[in-house]
Amino acid sequence: MEFNKIIVVFTAVFLCYLNGAFADKPCAAWPVHGKSVVCVCNATYCDTVSRTSPTAGTFVAYTSSAGGSRFKKTTGNLQPAAKLEPGCGTETLVLYPDKKYQTIEGFGGSATDAAGINWKNLSEPLQELLINSYFSNEGLEYNTIRVPIGGTDFSTHPYAYNDQPENDVKLSNFTLAYEDYQYKIPMIKAGMKVATAPVHVIATTWSPPPWMKTNPVYSGYNRLKTQYYQTYADYHVKFIEKYTGEGIPIWAITTTNEPTNGLTGLCFGINCLGWTSKTMGKWIVNNLGPTIRNSTFKNVKILAGDDQRLTIPYWINLMVREHPDVLKYIDGIAVHYYTDFIAPAALLSQLTKFYPDKFIISTEACQGSMWFEKHHVDLGSWPRAKGYIMDIITDINHGVVGWIDWNMCLNFEGGPTWAKNYVDSPIIVYPNKGVFIKQPMFYAMGHFSKFVPRGSRRIKVAGACSWGNSISRVAFTTPRNTVVVVLYNDGGTRKVNIKLGDKQAEVEMEPQSVTTIELPNSSS
């Protein structure tokens, strides 16, 4: 990026803003050769987006595209719904707000050590702008954060709590780490301060202290020693106590990050702990479940799995078969993003069918993680934004209640990471230049998080008249007494009619674009 030219971009955009040309601060767009644009924020200017509530008889649409639109806002009047005729030429989607499915929990990102380090490397004005961009009413309105219990590959070194003394069954030396006090806790509390809804925090352990493991190292093939089953359950309660004491209540914990990694030894240098479904079920039934439910924190939700979609149905089904009482303790099932390209989403629907009282939430996703990818950080990549959009639409259409991104911000390499496991992030920071940039993935997340608040319900949406490649879509009723539809168009310019009762919204979609449409819920 040629940062000496950014001043020109900022000046032009800022003057337009001062002259009242925009209600929101628009993207200070910097085109990347052969890619889409990135939006640059400095200490005095950062783009914003406000939600406009649709009035009776109107709709509001927000568009982001490969061509450079970022939350481009348009309003329109609802028209009488046209009679649908065979062979019609305009794509028409019909909404059925009375046909409701799962309730949405929310959307968010992860406060890792790496995210906190990069955030703290910025000036205080930029720190505030970054947090506002994610959590405030001028930003994406995130309402969920995932936080590691101890270290991960996105730390500067591997660590856990109570590393010393070894074999300390009572966890007499359990204290939070420097990284908690300096990075994770401040970042979470900053988000909570400006968030427009209560922030639900999900906590996950990657690895306990090595002395608890059959192979006393942070990564590689390993198991939890059976004599430490109760200690590992207590480890989670200790963490919940410490974070609650810092003013951060924990909404949920997961039962160890990606347990199949340590089971197979395929950690690739990443902190991990291996479990079989049989031993995991035994630990939940005999230790973790009773320990949480009999503690002060009995309402903390327990999420099983926390692994790839490809493994989850087999894992959960086998665990329940071996230990049926596990269903008394788990509230939901956590899934990850990384094998979704080879794992059919129907696997999620199977889980909903088998366990209708257990919700499914996606707890980790990022782009640029594959070893074969040329660029871990790929500035301006629209395909990476599309990957997020399509996965969220697909997941939610198959019963998922929320979707959480991985690191909220990284540096230009995609770190820091002690394991050199560099990846991409929706925000990339350049502290020495006094800026951070918002990738297309940032806006992809916002098309859901900002307009689909907690308590929304997915509803039926069907294509009554389609041509070519169908528009990808998902729709909701919201607690705001509105209906929200998110559409993705992977083709050229398209006209789409959104039919709700006897009215319809006529929307023209840009090529390769995502559009969120909000309209009054006339059925309520």
C-alpha positions as CSV (number, residue, x, y, z in Angstrom):
1,M,0.0,0.0,0.0
2,E,1.3,3.5,-0.9
3,F,0.5,5.2,2.4
4,N,1.8,8.6,1.2
5,K,-1.3,8.7,-1.1
6,I,-3.8,7.9,1.6
7,I,-3.8,11.5,2.8
8,V,-5.4,12.5,-0.5
9,V,-8.1,9.9,-0.1
10,F,-8.8,10.9,3.5
11,T,-9.0,14.6,2.6
12,A,-11.4,14.1,-0.3
13,V,-13.7,11.8,1.7
14,F,-13.5,14.0,4.9
15,L,-14.5,17.1,2.9
16,C,-17.5,15.3,1.4
17,Y,-18.5,14.3,4.9
18,L,-18.2,17.9,6.3
19,N,-20.2,19.2,3.4
20,G,-23.1,16.8,4.3
21,A,-22.8,14.6,1.2
22,F,-23.1,11.5,3.4
23,A,-25.2,10.7,6.5
24,D,-22.6,8.1,7.6
25,K,-18.8,8.5,7.3
26,P,-18.1,6.6,4.0
27,C,-15.2,4.2,3.4
28,A,-11.9,5.9,2.8
29,A,-11.3,3.5,0.0
30,W,-7.9,2.4,-1.1
31,P,-8.0,0.1,-4.2
32,V,-5.7,-2.9,-4.3
33,H,-4.5,-3.9,-7.7
34,G,-6.6,-6.7,-9.1
35,K,-8.7,-6.8,-5.9
36,S,-11.6,-5.0,-4.2
37,V,-11.0,-2.0,-2.0
38,V,-9.9,-1.8,1.6
39,C,-11.2,0.9,3.9
40,V,-8.5,2.9,5.8
41,C,-9.0,4.4,9.2
42,N,-6.7,6.9,10.9
43,A,-6.8,8.6,14.3
44,T,-9.3,11.2,13.1
45,Y,-11.4,9.5,10.5
46,C,-13.0,6.0,10.2
47,D,-16.0,5.0,8.2
48,T,-19.3,4.3,10.1
49,V,-22.6,2.7,9.3
50,S,-25.9,3.6,11.0
51,R,-29.1,1.5,10.8
52,T,-32.1,3.3,9.5
53,S,-35.4,1.9,10.7
54,P,-37.8,1.4,7.8
55,T,-41.0,3.3,8.2
56,A,-44.4,2.0,7.1
57,G,-44.5,1.3,3.4
58,T,-40.7,1.6,2.9
59,F,-37.6,-0.6,2.9
60,V,-34.0,0.1,3.5
61,A,-31.2,-1.8,1.7
62,Y,-27.4,-1.9,2.4
63,T,-25.0,-3.2,-0.2
64,S,-21.3,-4.1,-0.3
65,S,-19.7,-5.4,-3.4
66,A,-16.5,-6.5,-5.2
67,G,-16.8,-3.3,-7.1
68,G,-16.2,-1.2,-3.9
69,S,-19.6,-0.5,-2.4
70,R,-19.4,-0.7,1.4
71,F,-22.8,-0.6,3.2
72,K,-24.2,1.6,0.4
73,K,-27.6,2.6,1.8
74,T,-30.7,3.1,-0.3
75,T,-34.4,3.5,0.6
76,G,-37.4,2.6,-1.4
77,N,-41.2,2.4,-1.3
78,L,-42.9,-1.0,-1.1
79,Q,-45.0,-1.7,-4.1
80,P,-48.2,-3.8,-4.5
81,A,-47.0,-7.4,-5.0
82,A,-47.3,-8.5,-8.6
83,K,-49.1,-11.7,-9.5
84,L,-46.6,-14.4,-10.1
85,E,-46.8,-15.7,-13.7
86,P,-45.0,-18.7,-15.2
87,G,-41.9,-17.7,-17.0
88,C,-41.5,-14.4,-15.3
89,G,-38.2,-12.6,-15.9
90,T,-37.4,-11.1,-12.5
91,E,-36.2,-13.2,-9.6
92,T,-38.9,-13.1,-6.9
93,L,-38.3,-14.3,-3.3
94,V,-41.3,-14.9,-1.1
95,L,-41.1,-14.4,2.7
96,Y,-43.1,-16.5,5.1
97,P,-42.7,-14.7,8.5
98,D,-45.2,-17.1,10.2
99,K,-42.9,-20.1,9.3
100,K,-40.2,-19.7,12.0
101,Y,-37.1,-21.8,12.8
102,Q,-34.2,-21.3,15.2
103,T,-33.6,-18.2,17.4
104,I,-30.5,-16.3,16.7
105,E,-27.9,-15.9,19.4
106,G,-25.5,-13.5,17.7
107,F,-22.3,-12.7,15.8
108,G,-18.8,-11.7,16.9
109,G,-15.1,-12.3,17.0
110,S,-12.3,-13.5,19.2
111,A,-10.2,-11.7,21.7
112,T,-7.0,-13.7,21.4
113,D,-3.6,-12.6,22.6
114,A,-2.7,-11.6,19.0
115,A,-5.8,-9.5,18.6
116,G,-5.1,-7.7,21.9
117,I,-1.5,-7.1,21.1
118,N,-2.3,-5.6,17.8
119,W,-5.0,-3.5,19.3
120,K,-2.8,-2.2,22.0
121,N,-0.1,-1.4,19.5
122,L,-2.4,1.3,18.0
123,S,-2.7,4.8,19.4
124,E,-5.5,5.3,21.9
125,P,-7.7,7.1,19.4
126,L,-7.3,4.2,16.9
127,Q,-8.0,1.7,19.6
128,E,-11.3,3.4,20.3
129,L,-12.2,3.5,16.6
130,L,-11.4,-0.1,16.2
131,I,-13.6,-1.2,19.1
132,N,-16.4,1.1,17.9
133,S,-16.1,-0.3,14.4
134,Y,-16.9,-3.7,15.8
135,F,-19.3,-3.1,18.7
136,S,-21.0,0.3,18.7
137,N,-24.1,1.5,17.0
138,E,-21.9,3.1,14.3
139,G,-20.2,-0.2,13.7
140,L,-21.1,-3.9,13.3
141,E,-22.8,-4.2,16.7
142,Y,-21.1,-7.4,17.6
143,N,-22.7,-9.1,20.6
144,T,-20.5,-12.2,21.1
145,I,-16.8,-12.7,21.9
146,R,-14.8,-15.9,22.1
147,V,-11.9,-15.8,24.5
148,P,-9.2,-18.5,25.0
149,I,-8.6,-20.0,28.5
150,G,-4.8,-19.6,28.5
151,G,-2.7,-19.5,25.4
152,T,-3.3,-20.5,21.8
153,D,-1.2,-20.6,18.6
154,F,-2.1,-16.9,18.4
155,S,0.0,-16.1,21.5
156,T,3.7,-15.1,21.5
157,H,4.5,-18.3,23.5
158,P,2.7,-21.4,24.6
159,Y,1.3,-21.2,28.2
160,A,-1.5,-22.3,30.5
161,Y,-2.6,-21.3,34.0
162,N,-1.0,-23.1,37.0
163,D,1.9,-24.4,35.0
164,Q,3.8,-24.6,38.3
165,P,3.9,-26.4,40.6
166,E,3.5,-29.6,38.7
167,N,0.9,-32.2,39.8
168,D,-0.9,-29.5,41.7
169,V,-4.3,-31.3,41.9
170,K,-5.9,-28.4,43.9
171,L,-4.7,-25.7,41.5
172,S,-3.3,-23.7,44.4
173,N,-1.4,-21.4,42.0
174,F,-4.2,-20.7,39.5
175,T,-3.7,-17.0,38.4
176,L,-4.5,-15.2,35.2
177,A,-1.6,-14.4,32.9
178,Y,0.0,-11.1,31.9
179,E,-1.8,-11.5,28.5
180,D,-5.2,-11.6,30.2
181,Y,-4.6,-8.4,32.2
182,Q,-2.8,-6.5,29.4
183,Y,-4.7,-7.6,26.3
184,K,-7.7,-9.9,26.5
185,I,-9.5,-8.4,29.4
186,P,-9.1,-4.7,28.3
187,M,-10.2,-5.6,24.8
188,I,-13.3,-7.4,26.0
189,K,-14.2,-4.7,28.5
190,A,-13.8,-2.0,25.8
191,G,-16.2,-3.9,23.6
192,M,-18.7,-4.4,26.4
193,K,-18.6,-0.7,27.2
194,V,-19.8,0.4,23.8
195,A,-21.9,-2.6,22.7
196,T,-25.5,-2.1,21.9
197,A,-26.5,-5.4,23.5
198,P,-25.1,-7.6,26.3
199,V,-21.9,-9.3,25.1
200,H,-22.0,-13.0,25.6
201,V,-18.5,-14.4,26.2
202,I,-17.6,-18.0,25.2
203,A,-14.4,-19.4,26.8
204,T,-12.3,-22.2,25.4
205,T,-9.2,-24.1,26.5
206,W,-6.7,-25.1,23.9
207,S,-4.4,-26.9,26.3
208,P,-4.1,-27.3,30.1
209,P,-0.7,-27.3,31.8
210,P,1.5,-30.0,30.3
211,W,1.7,-31.9,33.6
212,M,-2.0,-32.9,33.2
213,K,-1.3,-34.6,29.9
214,T,0.1,-38.0,28.9
215,N,2.6,-36.3,26.6
216,P,3.8,-33.3,28.7
217,V,4.0,-30.8,25.9
218,Y,1.6,-28.2,24.5
219,S,1.1,-29.7,21.1
220,G,1.3,-33.1,19.4
221,Y,-0.4,-36.4,20.2
222,N,-1.7,-36.4,23.8
223,R,-4.5,-37.2,26.3
224,L,-5.6,-35.9,29.7
225,K,-4.3,-38.1,32.4
226,T,-7.3,-39.8,34.2
227,Q,-6.1,-38.7,37.6
228,Y,-6.6,-35.1,36.5
229,Y,-10.1,-35.3,35.1
230,Q,-11.6,-33.5,38.1
231,T,-8.7,-31.0,38.2
232,Y,-9.4,-30.1,34.6
233,A,-13.0,-29.5,35.4
234,D,-12.0,-27.3,38.3
235,Y,-9.6,-25.5,36.0
236,H,-12.6,-24.2,34.1
237,V,-14.4,-23.1,37.2
238,K,-11.3,-21.2,38.4
239,F,-11.2,-19.4,35.1
240,I,-14.8,-18.4,35.3
241,E,-14.3,-17.2,38.8
242,K,-11.3,-15.0,37.8
243,Y,-13.0,-13.4,34.7
244,T,-16.2,-12.8,36.6
245,G,-14.2,-11.1,39.3
246,E,-12.8,-8.8,36.6
247,G,-16.3,-7.8,35.5
248,I,-16.5,-10.3,32.6
249,P,-19.3,-12.9,33.1
250,I,-18.8,-16.1,31.1
251,W,-21.9,-17.1,29.1
252,A,-20.6,-20.4,27.9
253,I,-17.6,-22.7,27.8
254,T,-16.6,-25.3,25.3
255,T,-15.3,-28.7,26.1
256,T,-11.8,-28.2,24.7
257,N,-10.8,-26.7,21.3
258,E,-10.7,-29.1,18.4
259,P,-10.2,-32.3,20.4
260,T,-9.5,-34.4,17.3
261,N,-6.2,-32.5,16.8
262,G,-4.6,-34.0,19.9
263,L,-6.3,-37.3,19.2
264,T,-4.5,-37.7,15.9
265,G,-1.4,-35.7,16.7
266,L,-2.2,-33.4,13.8
267,C,-1.8,-30.2,15.8
268,F,0.9,-28.8,13.5
269,G,2.5,-27.0,16.4
270,I,-0.8,-25.7,17.8
271,N,-1.7,-26.0,21.5
272,C,-4.1,-28.9,21.8
273,L,-5.5,-31.7,24.0
274,G,-6.7,-34.9,22.5
275,W,-10.0,-36.6,23.4
276,T,-11.9,-39.6,22.1
277,S,-15.7,-39.1,22.1
278,K,-15.9,-41.9,24.7
279,T,-13.4,-40.3,27.2
280,M,-14.9,-36.8,26.5
281,G,-18.4,-38.1,27.4
282,K,-17.0,-39.7,30.6
283,W,-15.3,-36.5,31.6
284,I,-18.5,-34.4,31.0
285,V,-20.8,-36.8,32.9
286,N,-18.5,-37.5,35.8
287,N,-16.6,-34.2,36.2
288,L,-17.3,-31.1,34.1
289,G,-21.1,-31.3,34.1
290,P,-21.6,-31.8,37.8
291,T,-18.8,-29.4,38.7
292,I,-20.4,-26.6,36.7
293,R,-24.0,-27.3,37.6
294,N,-23.1,-27.5,41.4
295,S,-21.1,-24.3,41.3
296,T,-22.0,-20.6,41.6
297,F,-21.9,-20.7,37.8
298,K,-24.5,-23.3,37.2
299,N,-26.1,-21.3,34.4
300,V,-23.0,-21.2,32.3
301,K,-23.7,-23.1,29.1
302,I,-21.6,-26.1,28.1
303,L,-20.9,-26.5,24.4
304,A,-19.6,-29.9,23.2
305,G,-17.6,-30.6,20.0
306,D,-15.9,-27.3,19.1
307,D,-14.4,-29.0,16.1
308,Q,-14.9,-29.3,12.3
309,R,-18.3,-29.8,10.8
310,L,-16.9,-33.0,9.2
311,T,-16.3,-34.7,12.5
312,I,-19.1,-33.4,14.7
313,P,-22.1,-35.7,13.9
314,Y,-20.0,-38.8,14.4
315,W,-18.4,-37.4,17.5
316,I,-21.6,-36.3,19.2
317,N,-23.6,-39.4,18.3
318,L,-20.9,-41.7,19.6
319,M,-20.4,-39.7,22.8
320,V,-24.2,-39.9,23.5
321,R,-24.3,-43.6,22.7
322,E,-21.5,-44.3,25.1
323,H,-22.7,-41.8,27.8
324,P,-26.4,-40.9,27.3
325,D,-26.3,-38.8,30.5
326,V,-24.1,-36.3,28.6
327,L,-27.3,-34.8,27.3
328,K,-28.3,-33.7,30.8
329,Y,-25.3,-31.4,30.9
330,I,-24.6,-30.0,27.4
331,D,-26.6,-27.1,26.1
332,G,-25.3,-26.8,22.6
333,I,-22.8,-28.0,20.0
334,A,-19.9,-25.8,18.7
335,V,-18.6,-26.2,15.1
336,H,-15.7,-24.8,13.2
337,Y,-15.4,-23.5,9.6
338,Y,-12.3,-25.1,8.2
339,T,-13.6,-28.2,6.5
340,D,-16.9,-26.8,5.4
341,F,-15.8,-26.8,1.8
342,I,-15.8,-30.7,1.9
343,A,-18.4,-31.3,4.6
344,P,-22.1,-31.0,3.5
345,A,-24.2,-28.6,5.6
346,A,-26.8,-31.4,5.8
347,L,-24.7,-32.8,8.7
348,L,-25.8,-29.8,10.7
349,S,-29.5,-30.5,10.0
350,Q,-28.9,-34.1,11.2
351,L,-27.8,-32.8,14.5
352,T,-30.8,-30.5,14.8
353,K,-33.0,-33.5,14.0
354,F,-31.4,-35.8,16.5
355,Y,-31.0,-33.2,19.3
356,P,-33.7,-30.6,18.8
357,D,-33.2,-29.1,22.2
358,K,-29.4,-28.4,21.6
359,F,-28.4,-25.4,19.7
360,I,-25.5,-25.3,17.2
361,I,-23.1,-22.3,17.1
362,S,-20.1,-21.7,14.8
363,T,-17.3,-20.7,17.2
364,E,-14.3,-20.2,14.9
365,A,-13.5,-19.2,11.3
366,C,-10.8,-17.4,9.4
367,Q,-9.4,-17.2,5.9
368,G,-5.8,-17.7,4.7
369,S,-5.2,-20.7,7.0
370,M,-4.5,-23.3,4.4
371,W,-0.9,-24.3,3.7
372,F,-1.4,-24.1,0.0
373,E,-2.5,-20.5,0.0
374,K,0.0,-18.1,-1.5
375,H,-1.0,-15.2,0.8
376,H,-2.1,-15.6,4.4
377,V,-3.1,-11.9,4.5
378,D,-4.7,-11.0,1.1
379,L,-5.5,-7.3,1.1
380,G,-8.8,-6.5,-0.7
381,S,-9.8,-10.1,-1.4
382,W,-13.5,-10.3,-2.3
383,P,-13.5,-14.1,-2.6
384,R,-12.6,-14.3,1.1
385,A,-15.6,-12.1,1.9
386,K,-17.8,-14.3,-0.3
387,G,-16.5,-17.3,1.6
388,Y,-17.7,-15.8,4.9
389,I,-21.1,-14.7,3.5
390,M,-21.9,-18.0,1.9
391,D,-20.8,-20.0,4.9
392,I,-23.0,-17.9,7.3
393,I,-26.0,-18.1,5.0
394,T,-25.6,-21.9,4.6
395,D,-25.0,-22.5,8.3
396,I,-28.0,-20.5,9.4
397,N,-30.2,-22.1,6.8
398,H,-29.2,-25.4,8.5
399,G,-30.0,-24.5,12.1
400,V,-26.9,-22.6,13.3
401,V,-27.8,-19.8,15.8
402,G,-24.6,-17.7,15.6
403,W,-21.2,-17.3,13.9
404,I,-18.0,-16.1,15.5
405,D,-14.9,-15.0,13.6
406,W,-11.4,-15.7,14.8
407,N,-8.8,-12.9,15.6
408,M,-10.5,-9.5,15.6
409,C,-7.3,-7.9,14.2
410,L,-3.9,-9.0,13.1
411,N,-0.7,-7.4,11.7
412,F,0.3,-7.4,8.0
413,E,1.9,-10.9,8.4
414,G,-1.2,-12.4,9.9
415,G,0.2,-12.7,13.4
416,P,1.8,-12.7,15.9
417,T,1.7,-16.5,16.3
418,W,4.3,-18.5,18.1
419,A,3.4,-21.5,15.9
420,K,3.8,-19.3,12.7
421,N,0.3,-20.2,11.9
422,Y,-0.4,-16.9,10.0
423,V,-3.9,-16.2,8.8
424,D,-6.1,-13.3,7.6
425,S,-8.4,-11.1,9.6
426,P,-11.2,-8.6,8.9
427,I,-9.0,-5.8,10.3
428,I,-5.3,-5.5,9.6
429,V,-3.3,-3.0,11.7
430,Y,-0.3,-0.8,10.7
431,P,0.8,0.8,13.9
432,N,3.8,2.5,12.4
433,K,1.7,4.1,9.8
434,G,-1.0,5.2,12.3
435,V,-3.8,3.3,10.4
436,F,-5.8,0.1,10.4
437,I,-7.6,-1.2,7.4
438,K,-11.0,-3.0,7.1
439,Q,-10.9,-5.9,4.7
440,P,-14.0,-7.0,2.7
441,M,-14.5,-9.7,5.3
442,F,-15.3,-7.0,7.9
443,Y,-18.3,-5.9,5.8
444,A,-19.3,-9.5,5.2
445,M,-19.7,-10.0,8.9
446,G,-21.6,-6.7,9.3
447,H,-24.3,-7.6,6.9
448,F,-25.5,-10.1,9.5
449,S,-24.3,-8.8,12.8
450,K,-25.7,-5.3,12.5
451,F,-29.1,-6.1,11.2
452,V,-29.9,-9.5,12.8
453,P,-30.0,-8.9,16.6
454,R,-30.1,-11.5,19.3
455,G,-33.6,-12.9,19.5
456,S,-34.3,-12.8,15.8
457,R,-35.9,-15.9,14.2
458,R,-35.0,-17.4,10.9
459,I,-38.0,-17.6,8.7
460,K,-38.9,-19.4,5.4
461,V,-37.9,-17.7,2.2
462,A,-38.5,-19.4,-1.1
463,G,-37.8,-18.5,-4.7
464,A,-41.1,-18.3,-6.6
465,C,-39.5,-17.2,-9.8
466,S,-35.8,-17.8,-10.6
467,W,-33.5,-17.7,-13.5
468,G,-29.8,-18.5,-14.0
469,N,-27.9,-19.0,-10.7
470,S,-30.3,-18.5,-7.9
471,I,-29.7,-15.7,-5.4
472,S,-28.3,-17.1,-2.1
473,R,-30.5,-16.0,0.8
474,V,-31.6,-16.2,4.4
475,A,-34.3,-14.2,6.2
476,F,-35.4,-13.3,9.7
477,T,-38.0,-11.7,11.8
478,T,-36.4,-9.4,14.4
479,P,-37.4,-8.1,17.8
480,R,-37.6,-4.7,16.2
481,N,-40.8,-5.8,14.4
482,T,-39.1,-5.9,11.1
483,V,-38.1,-8.5,8.5
484,V,-34.5,-8.7,7.4
485,V,-33.3,-10.5,4.3
486,V,-29.6,-11.1,3.4
487,L,-28.9,-11.9,-0.3
488,Y,-25.7,-12.8,-2.1
489,N,-25.5,-12.3,-5.9
490,D,-22.5,-14.1,-7.5
491,G,-23.4,-13.0,-11.0
492,G,-23.9,-9.8,-12.9
493,T,-26.4,-7.0,-12.2
494,R,-29.7,-8.6,-11.0
495,K,-33.2,-7.4,-10.2
496,V,-34.8,-9.1,-7.3
497,N,-38.3,-8.7,-5.9
498,I,-38.8,-9.4,-2.2
499,K,-42.5,-10.3,-1.6
500,L,-44.0,-10.0,1.9
501,G,-47.7,-10.4,2.0
502,D,-49.3,-8.1,-0.5
503,K,-46.3,-5.8,-0.8
504,Q,-42.9,-6.2,-2.4
505,A,-39.5,-4.5,-2.4
506,E,-37.8,-4.2,-5.7
507,V,-34.0,-4.3,-5.4
508,E,-31.3,-4.1,-8.0
509,M,-28.2,-6.0,-6.9
510,E,-24.7,-5.1,-8.1
511,P,-22.5,-7.8,-9.5
512,Q,-20.8,-9.9,-6.9
513,S,-22.5,-8.3,-4.0
514,V,-24.2,-8.8,-0.7
515,T,-27.3,-6.9,0.2
516,T,-29.2,-6.7,3.4
517,I,-32.8,-5.5,3.1
518,E,-35.0,-4.5,6.1
519,L,-38.7,-3.9,5.9
520,P,-41.6,-3.6,8.3
521,N,-43.1,-6.9,9.4
522,S,-46.6,-6.5,8.1
523,S,-47.7,-9.9,9.5
524,S,-47.3,-9.0,13.2
